[in-house]
Amino acid sequence: MADAEEIETVTSQEEGKRVSVVAPDSDTVDDASTEAQYYKYFALYTYHANRPSPTSTPNHEGNDGQQGTVADFLQKEAVVNSDLSISVIATDLSAEHETELRSCIAKRLSRGTVYSGSGNVASMPLGISEESSYCYYCLLRQPEQETVSMEGDGSGVTSREYVVCFVTNIESVLDLFRIELENFSHGLLSLVDTSLTEIDHIQRYLTDWYQESVEFISRSVEKLQMDVVYLIHAAMMDYKLDIQGGDDNLRKDINKLFQCCSLAGLLQHSKISESESGNKSPEPDPLVEVVADTNQATTSTKTQRACTLTITDDKVSFGEEDYNEFCENWAKALCKGSMDNPVYLRQVIENFKLKAIQDMNTLKRLIRQAENDHYALYRSCIFLRNCGNGAILLQTAKMEDHTLTSHDSQQVLKALQEFIEEKGGFSNRTR
C-alpha cells in the first residue's frame, strides 16, 4: 500500500522550520468511485406534525400561562406526536429496506430529536448488506402552518413536514459533504406542495443527489487540472468568482468547488471600513478589503475583487493568474491523487484549510506578542515571508473581526505590510 503523500509547508508553531501537510493516500481513504464498493439510495417522507403553543406549556415552577423550558416543550411535543404516521413519497430502496428506514426515522421523530434546518448522520440497521448503513436525514418544514385545538391543552400548530434521507455505506461521504447535502435537501422545498403533484419531478431530482452533492468535486478538478491552483488562490483571497462560458452544470460544479476552498465561512470579517477604523494610510494594491455591510457607502470602502474564469471547449483560463507556494502544494495534492475519488479530494481540501487556519492562529499570536515585543515583530515578518502563504494570511488578519481590532494590533499589521513591501513584497508566482 502506497504511503501518504507529504506536501512540504511551514509549521504553524515554529517559524522557518519545514513540516508536512499530509495528503491522504487515495488507496487508504474510502473509495467512493468504485460501484462494487458502495451503494447510494434516497427516500423522502412526509407526515403531519403537531406542535403545542409555547405559552401553553407550564414552566419548571408550575406557573401556567408562562413560557416553559425547552425540555418541557420538547417533552410535550413528543407526547402529542407519539402516534404519528409517516408516509413515503419517493424512494429507490426496496420495500423491505424502506420499511426499516421508515421505522428508524419514525422513532427519532416521535422522540422529538429531529430538528429542522440542518441534517444529521446516523448509523442505521437497514440490512442492505453485512456492513453498516449510514443515513443523512434532514427535516424540511414548509412555512405555512395552521392553528388547531390540542386535547386538553389549548391551541397549537400543525404542519405538513418532510424528511429527506440519503443512505450509503460510506460514512465519510455524508460527513464531508454535509453542507452540500443540506443545500440539496432544501432545494426540495420548491418542488413539494400539499397536493404533491410533482412526484415524477421529485423522483428525478432525488435520483441525482450523489451526482450533484458529491461528484461535483471530481468533475471540477478533472476539468481544471493544475489550473485549479488559481481557483484555490482566488478562494483564499476571498475574491468573487465570475465564470464565463461553459454550461450551467459545469459552472455550478466549479462554484461549489470554489466555496469548498474558501475560508469565508470559518473566519469573521470586519464590517469596519478604513476611515472608520482610523487607518487612513493608503493600502498596497494586492491587499483586498471585503466590507460586509453594503449599506455603508463611503469613498474609502473597497469592493470585493473579481476573478474571471473563462471556459471554452478545449481549455479554461483565469483573469487572475497569481498563486503562491501553499496553493501550488494544495493543487498538486489534488491532481496527483485519485481525481475520480471525491472523498480523497475533499479530505485534501479540508487538510489544507486546517493548515491555513493553524497558520492564521500562529500569526495572530505573534502579532499580539509584537504589540510589546519588537523581536516578536521580527518573527512575525520572518513567518510571513517563509510560510508560502504570507499575502493571504496578512490580508485575512486585517479582515478578521473581534481578534486584531485594537489600535496596537493595527499598528503592527501596518508596520509588517510596509516592511514587506519595502523588501519587494511576497513571492507570488505566475504562469
C-alpha positions in Angstrom: 0.0 0.0 0.0 1.4 3.4 -1.0 2.5 5.8 1.7 0.5 9.0 2.1 2.0 11.9 0.1 3.6 14.6 2.1 3.4 18.2 0.9 6.1 20.5 2.3 5.0 23.6 4.1 6.0 25.8 7.0 4.9 24.8 10.5 2.4 26.9 12.4 4.3 26.5 15.6 7.9 27.4 14.9 8.7 29.9 12.2 11.1 28.9 9.5 11.0 25.1 10.1 9.7 22.8 7.4 7.0 20.3 8.2 4.5 18.4 6.1 0.8 18.6 5.4 -0.1 15.0 4.7 -2.4 14.5 1.8 -4.5 11.4 2.4 -3.5 8.3 0.4 -6.1 7.7 -2.3 -5.7 3.9 -1.7 -6.5 4.2 2.1 -9.5 6.5 2.0 -12.9 5.3 1.4 -13.1 4.6 -2.4 -16.3 6.3 -3.5 -15.5 5.8 -7.1 -16.0 2.0 -7.5 -19.6 0.8 -8.0 -18.9 -2.6 -6.4 -17.7 -1.0 -3.1 -20.5 1.4 -2.3 -24.2 1.9 -2.7 -26.4 5.0 -2.5 -30.1 5.3 -2.0 -32.7 8.0 -1.2 -36.1 8.3 0.4 -38.5 11.2 1.0 -41.1 11.0 3.7 -44.0 13.2 4.8 -46.1 13.5 8.0 -48.3 15.9 9.9 -46.6 17.3 12.9 -48.5 18.8 15.9 -46.7 21.4 17.9 -48.1 22.8 21.2 -48.1 26.5 21.7 -45.1 27.5 23.9 -47.3 29.7 26.1 -49.5 26.8 27.0 -46.6 24.8 28.4 -46.1 25.1 32.2 -42.6 26.1 33.3 -40.5 24.2 35.7 -42.0 26.0 38.7 -45.6 25.0 37.6 -46.8 28.6 36.7 -49.4 28.1 34.0 -49.6 30.6 31.2 -45.9 31.3 31.1 -43.4 30.0 28.7 -41.9 26.7 29.8 -38.4 25.4 29.5 -37.1 23.9 26.3 -37.2 20.5 27.8 -40.8 20.9 28.8 -41.8 22.0 25.3 -39.9 19.1 23.6 -41.4 16.6 26.0 -44.9 17.8 25.3 -44.2 17.8 21.6 -43.1 14.2 21.8 -46.3 13.2 23.6 -48.6 14.8 21.0 -46.7 13.2 18.2 -46.2 9.8 19.8 -48.6 8.1 17.4 -47.5 10.0 14.3 -47.6 8.1 11.0 -45.1 8.9 8.2 -45.7 8.1 4.5 -43.1 7.6 1.8 -43.3 10.0 -1.2 -40.3 8.8 -3.3 -37.5 6.2 -2.8 -35.3 3.8 -4.7 -35.0 1.4 -1.8 -36.6 -2.0 -1.9 -39.8 -2.4 0.1 -38.1 -4.3 2.9 -35.2 -1.8 3.4 -37.5 1.2 3.0 -39.7 -0.2 5.8 -36.6 -0.5 8.1 -35.6 3.1 7.3 -39.1 4.4 7.9 -39.2 2.8 11.3 -35.8 4.3 12.3 -36.9 7.8 11.2 -40.3 7.5 12.9 -38.6 6.6 16.2 -36.4 9.7 16.0 -39.4 11.9 15.1 -41.5 10.6 17.9 -38.8 11.3 20.4 -38.6 14.9 19.2 -34.9 14.7 18.4 -35.0 15.8 14.8 -34.8 19.5 14.2 -35.3 21.5 11.0 -32.6 23.5 9.4 -29.6 21.1 9.4 -29.2 17.4 8.8 -27.8 14.6 10.9 -25.8 11.5 10.1 -26.5 8.2 11.9 -25.8 4.5 11.6 -29.0 2.6 10.9 -29.6 -1.2 10.8 -31.3 -1.4 7.4 -30.0 -4.9 6.4 -28.9 -3.7 2.9 -25.5 -5.5 3.3 -23.4 -7.1 6.1 -21.7 -3.8 6.8 -23.3 -0.8 8.4 -25.6 1.6 6.6 -25.3 5.3 7.2 -28.1 7.8 6.7 -28.1 11.5 6.3 -31.6 12.8 7.2 -32.9 16.3 7.2 -36.2 17.7 8.4 -37.8 20.2 5.9 -40.6 22.4 7.1 -42.9 24.5 4.9 -43.6 28.0 6.3 -47.4 27.6 6.2 -48.9 26.4 9.4 -52.4 26.3 10.7 -53.7 26.6 14.3 -55.5 23.6 15.7 -57.0 22.6 19.0 -55.0 20.3 21.2 -56.7 17.9 23.5 -57.0 19.4 27.0 -54.2 21.9 26.5 -55.5 24.7 24.4 -54.1 25.5 20.9 -51.1 24.6 18.9 -49.9 24.4 15.3 -49.9 21.6 12.8 -47.9 21.5 9.6 -47.0 19.1 6.9 -43.3 18.3 7.2 -40.9 16.3 5.2 -37.8 14.2 6.0 -35.3 13.5 3.2 -32.9 10.6 3.6 -29.7 9.7 1.8 -28.3 6.3 2.5 -24.8 4.8 1.8 -22.3 2.5 3.4 -19.5 5.2 3.4 -19.9 7.4 6.4 -17.2 9.8 5.3 -19.2 10.8 2.2 -22.1 12.0 4.4 -19.9 13.8 6.9 -17.5 15.5 4.4 -20.3 16.7 2.1 -22.8 17.6 4.8 -23.1 21.3 3.6 -23.8 20.2 0.0 -26.3 17.6 1.1 -28.1 20.3 3.2 -28.3 22.7 0.3 -29.5 19.9 -2.0 -32.2 18.9 0.6 -33.6 22.4 1.0 -33.9 22.6 -2.8 -36.8 20.1 -2.4 -39.0 22.8 -0.8 -39.7 24.4 -4.1 -40.9 21.1 -5.5 -43.2 19.8 -2.8 -46.7 21.1 -2.2 -49.7 20.0 -0.2 -51.1 18.1 -3.1 -47.8 16.5 -4.1 -48.5 16.9 -7.8 -44.8 16.7 -8.9 -43.9 13.2 -7.8 -42.1 12.3 -11.0 -40.1 15.6 -10.8 -39.2 14.9 -7.2 -38.1 11.4 -8.0 -35.8 12.6 -10.8 -34.4 15.4 -8.5 -33.6 12.9 -5.7 -32.0 10.4 -8.1 -29.2 12.9 -8.8 -28.4 13.5 -5.1 -24.9 11.9 -5.2 -24.0 13.3 -8.6 -25.0 16.8 -7.5 -23.8 16.9 -3.9 -20.6 14.7 -4.0 -19.3 14.1 -7.5 -19.1 17.7 -8.5 -15.7 17.9 -6.9 -14.3 15.3 -9.2 -15.7 16.8 -12.3 -14.4 20.2 -11.4 -10.8 19.1 -10.6 -10.7 16.9 -13.8 -11.8 20.0 -15.8 -9.3 22.4 -14.3 -6.3 20.1 -13.7 -3.4 22.2 -12.4 -5.3 25.4 -13.2 -7.2 24.7 -10.0 -4.3 26.5 -8.3 -5.7 29.8 -9.5 -9.2 28.9 -8.2 -7.7 28.0 -4.8 -5.8 31.3 -4.6 -8.9 33.3 -5.6 -11.0 31.5 -2.9 -8.4 32.0 -0.2 -8.1 35.7 -1.2 -11.9 35.9 -0.9 -12.3 37.1 -4.5 -15.7 37.0 -6.2 -15.6 34.3 -8.9 -17.1 35.3 -12.3 -17.4 32.3 -14.6 -17.9 32.9 -18.3 -18.7 30.2 -20.8 -19.4 26.6 -20.2 -22.8 25.0 -19.5 -24.8 25.6 -16.4 -23.9 22.3 -14.7 -20.2 22.9 -15.1 -20.5 26.5 -13.7 -22.4 25.1 -10.7 -19.8 22.4 -10.1 -16.9 24.9 -10.2 -18.8 27.4 -7.9 -19.3 24.6 -5.4 -15.5 23.7 -5.5 -14.7 27.4 -5.1 -16.9 27.5 -1.9 -15.2 24.4 -0.6 -11.8 26.0 -0.8 -12.9 29.3 0.8 -12.3 30.2 4.4 -15.1 32.8 4.4 -17.4 30.6 6.4 -14.8 29.9 9.1 -13.4 33.4 9.7 -15.3 36.5 10.7 -14.6 39.5 8.5 -14.6 43.1 9.8 -17.5 45.4 8.8 -15.4 48.5 9.6 -14.1 50.5 6.7 -10.7 52.0 6.6 -11.9 55.5 7.5 -14.0 54.2 10.5 -11.1 52.1 11.9 -8.8 55.1 11.9 -6.4 53.5 9.4 -6.3 56.1 6.7 -3.0 55.3 5.2 -3.1 54.1 1.6 -3.2 50.3 1.4 -1.0 48.4 -1.1 -2.9 47.1 -4.1 -2.5 43.4 -3.5 -4.5 43.6 -0.3 -8.2 43.3 -0.6 -10.7 44.6 2.0 -14.2 43.0 1.8 -16.8 45.1 3.5 -19.9 43.0 4.5 -22.1 46.0 5.3 -23.2 47.2 1.8 -25.3 50.0 3.3 -22.2 51.9 4.4 -21.3 53.6 1.1 -18.1 55.5 1.8 -15.5 56.5 -0.8 -12.7 54.7 1.2 -14.6 51.4 1.2 -13.1 48.9 -1.2 -15.3 46.4 -3.2 -14.6 42.7 -3.5 -12.2 41.9 -6.3 -13.4 39.6 -9.0 -11.6 36.7 -10.6 -12.8 35.9 -14.1 -12.8 32.2 -15.3 -13.3 31.8 -19.0 -14.3 28.3 -20.1 -14.1 27.1 -23.7 -14.4 23.6 -25.2 -10.7 22.8 -25.0 -9.3 24.9 -22.2 -10.0 27.2 -19.2 -8.3 30.5 -18.5 -8.2 32.7 -15.4 -8.1 36.5 -15.4 -6.1 36.4 -12.2 -3.1 34.1 -12.5 -1.4 34.7 -9.3 -0.7 31.9 -6.8 1.7 31.1 -4.0 3.6 28.1 -2.8 0.9 27.0 -0.4 -1.8 27.0 -3.1 0.6 25.2 -5.5 1.2 22.4 -3.0 -2.6 22.2 -2.5 -3.3 21.9 -6.2 -0.5 19.2 -6.6 -2.1 17.1 -3.9 -5.5 17.3 -5.6 -4.1 16.4 -9.1 -1.7 13.7 -8.1 -4.3 11.6 -6.3 -7.4 9.9 -7.5 -9.4 12.7 -9.2 -12.3 10.3 -9.5 -12.5 9.8 -5.8 -14.5 12.7 -4.2 -13.7 11.6 -0.7 -10.0 11.8 -1.2 -10.3 15.2 -2.9 -12.5 16.6 -0.1 -10.1 15.3 2.6 -7.2 17.1 0.8 -9.2 20.3 0.8 -10.1 20.1 4.5 -6.5 19.2 5.4 -5.1 22.3 3.7 -7.8 24.6 5.1 -7.0 23.3 8.6 -3.3 24.1 8.0 -4.2 27.6 6.8 -6.3 28.2 10.0 -3.4 26.9 12.2 -1.0 29.3 10.4 -3.5 32.1 10.9 -3.7 31.4 14.6 0.1 31.5 14.8 0.2 34.9 13.0 -2.4 36.3 15.4 -0.4 35.1 18.4 2.8 36.7 17.1 1.0 40.0 16.3 -0.3 40.2 19.8 3.1 39.5 21.2 4.6 42.1 18.9 2.5 44.8 20.5 5.0 44.8 23.3 7.9 42.8 21.9 10.0 44.0 18.9 11.5 40.6 18.5 8.1 39.1 18.1 7.5 41.7 15.3 10.6 40.4 13.6 9.5 36.8 14.0 6.1 37.7 12.5 7.8 39.1 9.5 10.0 36.0 9.0 7.0 33.8 9.4 5.0 35.6 6.7 8.0 35.7 4.3 8.7 31.9 4.7 5.4 30.3 5.2 4.4 30.3 1.5 1.1 31.9 2.2 2.0 35.3 3.6 -0.1 37.6 1.5 -3.3 35.6 2.2 -2.6 35.4 5.9 -1.8 39.1 6.2 -5.0 40.0 4.3 -7.1 37.6 6.4 -5.6 39.1 9.6 -6.7 42.6 8.5 -10.2 41.4 7.6 -11.0 39.3 10.7 -13.4 40.7 13.2 -13.1 40.7 17.1 -9.5 39.5 17.0 -7.0 42.1 15.8 -9.0 45.3 16.0 -7.0 47.1 18.8 -5.0 50.1 17.8 -1.7 48.4 18.7 -2.6 45.3 16.6 -3.5 47.6 13.6 -0.1 49.4 14.0 1.7 46.1 14.0 -0.1 45.0 10.8 0.7 48.3 9.2 4.4 48.0 10.1 4.5 44.4 8.7 2.9 45.5 5.5 5.2 48.5 5.0 8.4 46.5 5.7 7.4 43.6 3.5 6.6 46.0 0.6 9.9 47.7 1.1 11.7 44.4 0.7 9.9 43.5 -2.5 6.6 42.1 -1.3 5.6 38.4 -1.2 7.0 36.0 -3.8 3.7 35.2 -5.5 4.1 33.1 -8.7 2.5 33.5 -12.1 2.5 31.2 -15.1 
